[in-house]
Each structure stands twice: as C-alpha cells, then as structure tokens.
Amino acid sequence: MQILEKTSKFARFGGPIQLASNALATIKGIDEGVFERVMSKFTFTGTRMNGIKDGIRTEWYTKFEAITKLAEYFKLPYTGVIDRPDLQEIMLEEVGGDKTVRTDSTFQSFEQLPNNEGVRVTLADGTVVEADILVGCDGIWSAVRSQLWNEPAKGPDSGCTYSGYTCFAADTVQRTDYYFDVGYQVYIGPGKYFVTSDVGRGRTQWYAFLALPPGSKSRASNKEYLYDLFSKGKEGRWTDELFKVLDATPDDAIEQRDLYDRPPSVLKPWSKGHVTLMGDAVHPMMPNLGQGGGQAIEDAYVLAERLGALKSRSQIPGALTGFYLSRLPRTAIVQGLSRIASDLIVSAFDTPFQVPPLSWSSKCRARGRDASPATPCPGPGGAPSRAASWASCLPAGRPACALPPAPCSRDAPLTPLAVADSSDGASRDYSTNRTSRDGSTPGTGRWEGRGGSTTSSRRRSNPSCPESSTRNSGTSTPSRPSSAQRRRSTASLTRL
C-alpha cells in the first residue's frame, strides 16, 4: 500500500478534531493498540454538560444528554477531541511512516487497466504509479472525483455548494468558571451562532458561524469585526461569556473560511472499476454534528472489511460497488442532518426567545383558574382597589389556603421552580451552572459511566396551607450488549 500525499513534509498544523463515540468505537474495532494511543491524547467532552444556549441571556435552551446516555447504553467511548497533529502522528507511525507515505506527490490523472489488472496513476511531476485499487480521499475539492465523474473539482459546476455560512475560528487559553462542568456550548441568535468547546490543557476552541454571502470578508481586524457583529445587532449585545473568549484570543489567531458541502451522491456512483471515493471527497458535510472525520473513519473500516474478504482481483469492482452502496444511506442522512442543523438554528431562533408578559387573566389560566368575574380587592379604608383579586382566579370549591401570600398584587410573578439535580452524585446550582464533583476532572483520562438522575420541583405555597406539592422522577441506565471487534488487512491487495 502507498499513500500519495500532496504536501512536501509532515508538519504539526491544524486545530483539534472531534471524534464522536461511533468514530472511536470504529478505531477500536480496527486496532485496539491505535485506540489506546488515541485515548492517551484525548480530551473528553461527552462526560460533561453540552447543549444550546440563548446568545443574549446565557440561558440553556436544551442540553444534549443523549451524547452521554447513548454512549453508556451501547458501551461506547465518550465523545471528545484530539489535536489533529497528534492524530496524524499516531496514524503515520502505525502505517509505516515514510515507507508508506509518499510526500510531494500531487495526483493528476488515472487510467483503468484492462482485464482487471488495476489502475495506473500519473502524478503532477510525470511519475507513474500502478496499483490494484485507487482510493480517492483527497477532500472536498477532490481531483480523483473530478475525473471519475467528469466534472470540475471546484466551482459552480463541481456539485459543491456554498452552505450559506462563513466561519471565523480560533483556539485560545482562558480561565472559566464552568470549566469542570461544560464540554461545549452553542450560543444562538439572529443570523449567527457561536460555538465554544474545551479541547484540553486549558484551551478553548471557538467558531463563529455567520449567515453571509460567499466571499464576505471582514475588516482588517477580525476581532473588531466580530465585536461589532455581536454587540451592535438589532438583538442587542450578546452574552459576556462570548466576549471573554474573544478578549482572550489574539487577533492574528482568528481565521475565516467559507463553508461548502454537497448533497448526497445518490445518482452518481462512488466507485467505477478499480477506483473508489471516501470521506470528504464524496460526502463533505457541515461541522455541526462533528461527524466529518467520523464518517471517513467508518468508510475506511467498511472498505477494509470488503477487501479483506476477496480471493482474486476480478472481485474488486464488485466489492467496491458493495462498499459504497452499503455506506450511502448512512452518510446521506448524516450529511442532511449536518446541513439542517445550521438552518434550524438560524431559522427557528431568528430572535432570542422571549416569554411575553402574561396578562392577569393569562396568569390565572396558567394556574388552571377562571379569570372572571373579577372581584375587586379592598383598598385602603375598604375602598375597592384597581388591582384584580386573586380570589377571582379560584375555581369553585378551592380552599382559601390556595391564595398566595400577596393576594392583591396585579404584578405578582408566576412562581419559579426550584430545581435540584442529583445526577452522578453532583450538586448543581443552575443559577451559576457550577457543579461540585468529587474525584472527577475533565480533560485527558477516563471517566466512569454515570448512573441514574433524579429531579424534583417544588411549588411555592402559603405557609397557612397544609398541602405541599413535590414531584420526583428517576431514570436508570439499562444493561447493554457488547460490540464485536474485527480487524481486516488489505496490504496483500492494495498497492496504492
């Protein structure tokens, strides 16, 4: 096997990449030794709080508990991140380094050889290489795909479309109050959203996704541009948590790029003869689900499994066809969900959600009471008051003890809920999003699976009332089946 690499040499470049539970389980299925090496450089985020926040008010809209619970249910590794250079270094060493990876080798064209003899590849410098199989994994602007489908690698006729978003991104080091509690959070608002994620060793990786036309550029200072966007919009100034991240980021560390993807390749085959495509070359996707790298890893596993079962070169075309047909449904779904995630965030949350003030009658109905007829409250000296009476909201037969302590205040607020969360033995104060946890620290290392969780809510009551209202619910983690691990070798067949 040979890997044709366009760059002249390996260099430590690029930020962290998320590997979700499915990607980690696939790596483990391929080679447990490689999996252990990845774990030694890994930072877990799936063990902590993750979700979507209001970008203005800093309140959680929803928390992605399934990330943790599904991993526990299926006994999968928790989601997390690893630096790309660390992952590349591990992979390079495992495949044989310079003996396998041929650097400074830019693909130019391929030729299918007759009688199932394989494929001939010509490089930009005129070098010719022959192999049994050519796997095009050369990214969204794939030159292999361009020839296979007879279309431009880039441009309006390439099939790659602008996602509608440009992205600013950087890594920084900052001290946060929520470091031990939060893995990643998505701040949402009109026409844009901002993502932060812990990536280990005190670092934060962040992205600003903006719904702007392709080619939109900022002013000379990316930081000033983002400051204005997130402070002077019609929705008002965004949360201070966002600006603290920007303050901690050097201006020259912020990069901008337009985001492209392509629709699922349902009508065009990934494979022809002895040539096939995988990864971003055939199913590039938006980064919202963190599945770009994960789906490429799954591709590699399935392809190796198919090729490992072959007995002769004549079976290669059929095996490559079976490979892409088996992968098409799953990758198409993930591609679609990755694109929809951006559109839903921007469209469904066009303005930060605000609960409109309830009228007095609405407050009554919210408590299940009849708002009419209204009975005036006695004011000073027994004169009727303009304030509506709480008694007018009582259903027939309701005891007087149901009245709140301040019965004649028109502006009495709806009673808030006091929430206590005892998940994984932690005591959490939701007003500060802080959790005290014994013996557990985020970052590198392994975490044990969490147990059940219990929540309770209590309604404010009149001290004179004998009644109280408390509700409790609990969930427990069921037992899970173990997953099979298989490893396939293709070195005997694939020379390229």
N, C-alpha and C positions, 0 to 999 in steps of 0.2 A: 504494500500500500504506500502511496505517496500523497502528500498534501501539498498542493500548489498554493503558495502564499504570495500575495501581491507585494507586501511591504518588504523592505530590504533586510530588516532585522527585528527581533522581538524587543519591545520597549515597554516599560511599565506606564501604561496610559489608559485613561478611562476611569469612570466612577464605579460605584457599586452596582450590582445587578441583583434583582430579586429572584430567588428560587422558591417557588411555592412547593407545597407538600408533594404534589404529583411529580414535579421535576426531581426533587430529592429522592423520592421512592424509586424513580426510574434509574437514577445514578446508582443507587444501592443495588438495584436488580442487575445492573451491568457489571459492577465490580465493587464489592464491599470495601476493598482497600482504598479505592478512589473516594468513596463516600466518606470514610473516616478522615481522609486528608482534607476534604471539603469542610467537614464539621470542625476541624481544628482551626479554620479561618473564618468561621461562620458567626453571624450575629442574628439571634432570633428576634423576630418582631411578632410572630403569631402567638406568643405566650402572653402578650400584653393587650391593652385596650387599643383598638383600631376602629376608624369609622369616619363619618361625615359630620362636619361642624358648620354652624352658621358663621360665615366670614365676618359678620358685623358684631354679633352679640356673643360670640365664642361659646355658644351652647351646642351640645351634641344633638344632631338630628337623629342619627342612628349609629349603632355600634355593630361591627362585623363579628359577632360572636361565633358564627359558623366557621370562621377560619380556624379557631381553636377547637371547637367541638367536633367538627368533621375529622380533623387530624387525629383526635383522641379516639373517635368511634372506629375509624379504619386502621388505627395503629400506624399512622404515617408520621414522618418527621414534621416538626412545626415549620411554618413559613419563616423566611428570613432573608438576609442579604449577605453577599460576599463581594469583595473588591474584584473587579474584572481582571486586573493583573494577577491577583492570587489564583483565580480560577484558571486563567490561561497558563500560568506557570505549572500548575498541577497537571493539566491536560497535556502540555508539551512534554513533560518528563515521562508521563505514562505512555505516550505513543512513540517514544524513542528519540525525541528531540530532533537534532539536525539530520539524523539518519532517515527520518521520515518526512520532516517538513522541509520543503524546498522553497527558500525565500527568493524574493526578487523575480517571481515567476507570474507574469500577467497573462491571463488567458486571452486568446484572440479568436480561435475557432476550433470546431471539432468535426470529425468525419467518421461516420459509421462504416465499419469494415464489413465486407461480405461474409456470408457463411458463419455468422455468429462468432467471428474472430475478435470482436471487441470494438474499440474506438481509438481513433488517432487524434491527439490534441496538439495544436500549434500554439506556441507562446508568442508574445509580442516581439521577442528578440530572435524569432525564427526557429527556436528549439522545438523539436517534435518528440512527443511522448506518447507511448501506446499503453493501453490498459484494457482490462476486461469490462470495466464499468467506469463511467464518468458521473460523479455526483456533484451537481451544481449547488453549492451552498455559499454563494458569493453575494448575498444581501439583496436588498430591495431593488437595486439597480443592476440586477444580475445580467452579465453578458452571456452566460450559458442559456438562461431563459430566453434572451433576445433571439438567439439563433434557433432554439428549439421551437419557438412559437412564431418566428419570422416577424418580429415587431421590434421597435426601438427599445433600448434598455431604459431610456429616460425620456421624459417629455409627454406631451398631451396624448400621443398615440401608444404609449407604453402600457396603458392599463392601470398605471399607478395614479391615484387621485389625491388631491390635497384634502386633508381631513377637515379643514376649516379652522385649525388651531395652529398658532405659533407658540413655541415654548421657550421660556427662559429657565435656565437650570444652573445650579452650583452646589458645592459642598462647603460646609463651614464648621467651625467648632464653637459651641456655645454652651452655657450652663442654663438649664431649665428646671423649673420646679416639678415638672411632670416626667422627668427622665425615666424614673423607675416604673411608671405607670403606662406610658403611651408608646406604642410601636410606630404607627404612622397615623396621620390625620389629614383629611381633605377639607379645606375651608372653601365654601361655595358662596357665590354671589352672582350678580347680573353679568353675563357675558364672559365670565372668567372664573377660574378656581385655582387654589394654591395648595400644594401638597408638601408636607414635611415628613421625613422618615428618619428614625435613628438608624445609623449604619455602622455603629461600633466605635469604640475608643473615643467617646465623647463627641463624635461628629454627627452633623445633621445634613442630609441630602434634601434639597428642595426643588420644586418645579412650579413655575407659574404658567398656566395654560390660558391663553387669551384667544377669544374668537375674533380673529382679524384676517384680512385677505392675505394670500401668499405674497411673500416679498416685503411685507410690512417690516420696517426697520425702526429701531429706537433712535433716540438722540445719541450723542457721543457717550454719555454716561448711562449705562443700563440701569444702574441703581436709582438715579434720579428719575428715569422714565418710569420704573416700577413704583417708586414712591408716589409719583403723581397719579398713576392709574389707580392705586389702591387707597388714595386719600382724598381725591378730588372728584370722584364719580358721583352720579346722581344719588347713589345709595348711601353716600357718606363715607367716613373714614372706617377702614377695616380694623380688625382686632389688633391690639398691641403685640400679640404673640407673633403675628406676621412681620411687623416692623422690627421686632427684636432679632428675627432671623436675618432680615436684610441688613440691619446695622452691623451684625457680626460677620458679614460677607464682604471681602474685598471686591471693589468694582471690577477689576480685571479678571476675577474668577468667574464672572457671570457670562454664560454663553447663550446664544439664541439660535434656534433652528426651527424651520417649518416642518410640520409633521405630515407625512404621507403614509397611506396604506393602499390596499387594493381589495376589490371584492373577492369572495371565494372563487377559486378557479374550477367551476363546475363543468364548463363546456370544453375547456382545454386540458388535455391530459398532462400530468406532471412528468410522465415517462414515455419515451419512444425508443424502441430498440434497447441499446445498452446505455442510455443516458436518462438520468432522473434528476429531480429537483427536491430540495428540502429547506426547511427553515424560512427565513425572510425572503429567500429567492422566489418562493411560491405562495407563502401566506403571511406577509408582513401584517402587523397589527398595531393598533394604538397601545400605549403603555399602561392604560388604566387598570388592567387586571394583572399586570406583571407576568404575562404568560408568553411573551415573545421567545425568550430563551428556553422556557419550559417546553413549549411545543416543538422546538427544534430538537431538544434532547429526546422527547418522545419519538420524533421521526427517526432519529438515529437508532433507538432501541428496536423499533419495528422493522426497519430496513435490515439491521444486522440479523434479526430473528429470521427474516425471509431468506436472506442469502445463506445463512448458516445451514439451511435445510437442503440446499441444492446439491445435485450429484454431477451435473455437467453444465458447460457453458450455454448449451442450447436452451436451458431452462431460465436463463437470466431475463429475457424480455418479459416472460410471463410473471416472474417473481417481482419485477419492478412495477408492473401493472397492478398486481395484487397489493403491493405496498401502498401505492398512492390511493387506490380505491378504499383501502381499509382506514386510511388516515383522513380522507376528505371530509366525512361528516363531522368529526370532532373538531378539526381545525376550522371548518367553516363556521361552526357555532361559536367558537371562541373568538374568531375574527369579528363576527357580527356583534357579540356582546361587548367586545372591547370598544368598537365604534359607538354603539348605542350608549355606553356608559357616559361618554363625553356629552353627547347630545342631550341625554336626560338631565344631567347635572345642570347644563346651561339653560335648557328649555323649561324644565319643571321647576327650577328655582330661579326664575328670571329676576325676582327681587327677594331679598331675605324675608322669610316667612314671619309675619307679624300677626299675633292674635288680636283681632279688632276688639275695642272696648265693648263689653256686653251692656245692653240696656238693662234697666231694672227688671223688666218682665223676662228678659233672656236669662238673667241670673236666677230668677225664680224657676223658670222652666228647666234650667240646668240642674236644679235640685229636685226636680220632679214635683214642683208645686204649681198651683194655679195662681196666676198673677192678678186676677180680677175676681170680684170687685175690690178696689183699693179702699182701705180704711185708714184715714189719717191718723198719725201719731199725735198724742197730746204734746203740745209745746209748752213753753213757759206760761205759768198761770192757767194751764188747762186749755189754752187756745190751740186749735188744730195746727199742726206743723206741715210745711210743704214736703217734708220727707215722707216717702212711702213707708207703709208699715210692713214689717216682716210678717205680722200676723196675717196679712192679706195673701201671703205666699203659702200658708199652711194648708195641706189637704184636710178634708173633713176628718175629724177624729184624731188628728195629730196632737200629741200632748204638748203642753206649753213648754216643757223642758227642751223641745227641739229648737226653741228660739236661741240665736247666738247671743253672746254677752252684750253686744251693742245693737239692740233691735231696731233703732230708728235712724241708722246711718245709711243714707242712699248710696254712699260711696264705699260701703263695706266690701272688701275684696272677696272673691271666691277663695275658699280655704285651700292653701297649698298642701301638698302631701309631703310628709317627712319620710325619707327613704333610707333604709339600711340594707346594705349589700354584704352578705357574708361569703361571697364566692371565694374559694381557695383559702379560707381562713383569714381573709383580709378585711380590714375595717376601712371603708371608703367614705370620705366626705365629698359629696357631689358638688358642693359649692366651691371646692378648690381642686377637685379631680386628683386628690392625693390619696395614696394607699400606703398603709403600713404593712409590710410583709416581712416575715422572719425567714431568714435563710435563703432568700431568693434574690438574685440580682440579674438584671438584664445584661445583654452583651453576649460575649462568647461563652460557650459552655452549654450543658444540657439542662433541661427543665423537666420536672416530673409532670405527668398529666394532671389536670385539675379535676376535682370531684364535683359534686352537685352544688347548686346555688339556691339560696333562699332569699326571697324579697318579701318585705312586709310594708304595708301602708296604713297610716292612721289618720282618721278624720278628726279635726278639732271639734270638741264638744263643750257644751255648757257645764261648768262644774256642778250645777244642780241636777244634772241628768244622771240617772243610774245606768244608762246604756253606754256601750262603747262599741266601736267597730274596728276590727282588725282582720286583715286577710293575709294568709300565707300560702305560698305555693312553692313547690320544690321540684327539681329535676335531678336525675342521676344519670351517670354515664353508663350505657349498656356495654356488654361484652362485645368483642369484635373478632372476626376471623383474621388469621394471619395471611400475608401475601406471599406468593411463590417468587423465588428469585432464580433467574436463569441468565446465563451469560453465553453469548454467541461470538465466535471468531470468524472473521471474513478474510483474514490475511491470505488464505490459500487461493482466493478468487480475485480480490480487488488489488490490482497492481497500481492503481491511481486513486 
